[in-house]
Amino acid sequence: MITCKTWFAILLTSVIATGCGKAPPPEPAQSAFPAEIILTNLTERVSAEEARPNKDNQSVAADFNLDGFKDLAVVRKLESNSSELAVYIRDPDPKATTGSEAPGYFRVATFQDSVVGRIVGIVSRQRGRFTDIILLMRHEDGHTSMTHYQNDGIRFRQVAEPEQTKLTPP
């Protein structure tokens, strides 16, 4: 017959062997946004009218790829109470691209925010010759965070995860 002392020793040994019942560390949360936006992805051409923000949209106009033309990053509100970010690079030679003088843009990225929050602002930050973009996000629990995309003239790279840059407490 096993005594109470023996049972306790077996139980204690099994708890220690299994890591004291400690839960595994949580996996890092994924950002709602891509890790990078490639500015040289010039395959989808859109008209200047389609790229232009309307009065309800927020936008940043800057020369993202350093070709001498103003490019656009536009945040549009969608009907589903969410938002999307679209990044457009100005077509430097529309006549060669389309045979017309009409200005246009290449859409290099479009993505929607997640169901856990909504893009509520976009700002730019000048860093030497480059213009970075920063997205402000309002989350369901009420806190605001930011996602910073650093520009190197070829791509925007996400340099801060939203959970690392909470601006207001939940």
N, C-alpha and C positions, 0 to 999 in steps of 0.2 A: 504494500500500500504506500502511496506517495504522501509524504507529509506536507503540511502547509508551507513549511520552510523550503522544501524542494520545489513545490509549485511556484512559489515566489521567485526562486532562483531561475527556473526555466522561463518564466514570464519576463523577468528582467533581462535575461540573456537574449531572448527573441526581440524585445523592444530595442535593445542596443544594436543588435545585428541588422535591424531594418531601419536604422537611422533615427531612432527615437520617435518614430511616427511623424517626422517633420515632412511637410508637404514640399514637393519640388518647387524650385523658384519659378515664378510665372514667366512665360515667354514675353519678350518685349512687344509692346503694341505696334502694329503697323500703321504707318501714316495713311491718310485717305488719299494722298497725292503721290505721283510717281517720284522716284529718287532723282531723276534728271529729265530735262526737256532738251532734246537735240535741236539746235537752231539751223542745222544744215539739211533738214528733212523737207526739201522743197518740191514736194510732189503734188499737193492739193492746192491749186490756185483758186482764189475767190475774188470777187469784185471788191472794190474799195467800199462800196455801199454795204455789202454783206459784213465786212470786217468792222466798219465804223460803229462805235458805241452810240446808243441813243441816250436820251436824258435820264433814263432810269438805271443805266449801267455805270459802273465805275471802271476807269481805265488808266493805264500808264502808257504814254507815248515817249519812246526813247529809241536811240539807235543801238539795239541790242547786239547786233552782229558787226558793228563798226564798218558798215559799208557806205555811210554818209546819208542814209535814208531813215526817217522815223518809222519805227516798228510799233506794234501795239500789243498790249496784254489787256484783255477785257474780261471783266466779271459780269456775267449776265444772270439775272434772277429768272428762275424757271417757275412754271405754274405749280409744281409740286412742293413749294416752299423750300426748294433747294437752289443751288447755284452751280454755275460752271465757269471754268477759266478757259479762255481760248487765247493762244499766243500766235500772232501773225507777224511775218517778216515781209517787209515791202519788196515788191518786185522791182529790181533796179532797172530793168529794160523791158517794159511791157510790149514794145513793138517786136522785139525778138521772140518773146514768149508767145504772144497771141496774134501778132500782126496788127495790133491796134495800139493807139496812143493812150487808151484808157488805163489809168493807174489801177493796180491791183496788189494783192497780198498773197503770200503762201501761208496756209494754216499749218503750223508745225506741231501743234498740240491742242487738244481739247479734252478736259476731264471734269467730271462732276465731283462735288463734295460728297461726303458720306452721309449715311442716314443718322449718324450721331452728332452732326453739326452742320453749320452752313457758313459759307464764305460771306463775311460781312464787310470786308474792306480789302483794298489792295493799295500798297504804297511802293514807291521806288526809293532806292538809296544809291547815290552816286559813290563809286569807289574807284578812284583814278579815272581811267577811260571807260570803265564798265558801269552799267546800270543793273543793280540787283532788283528783284521784286520780293515783296513780303506780303503774304496772305494772312489776313486776320480771320479767325474762325470762331463762331459762337456755338458752343456745345449745348446739348440738351439739358445738362445739369446746371447751366448758367455761366460757366466760366468761359473766358476768352483765351485763345492761344494764338500763336503765330507760327507760320512756316516760312522760312527764309530760303530763297533760291539765289545762290551766288552765280554770277555770270562770268564766263571767261571768254566770251566772244563766239564760242562754238556751241556751248550748252549752258543751261541753268542746272546747277546741282543743289539738291536740298542739303542744307548744312545744319538744320536743327529740327528735331522731331517735335511735333506739337506737344507731347506730354512733358517735354523737357523745358518748354518755354511758356508755362501758364502765366498769363498776365493778371488774371483775377481769380480769387479762390472760388471753388464750386459752391 
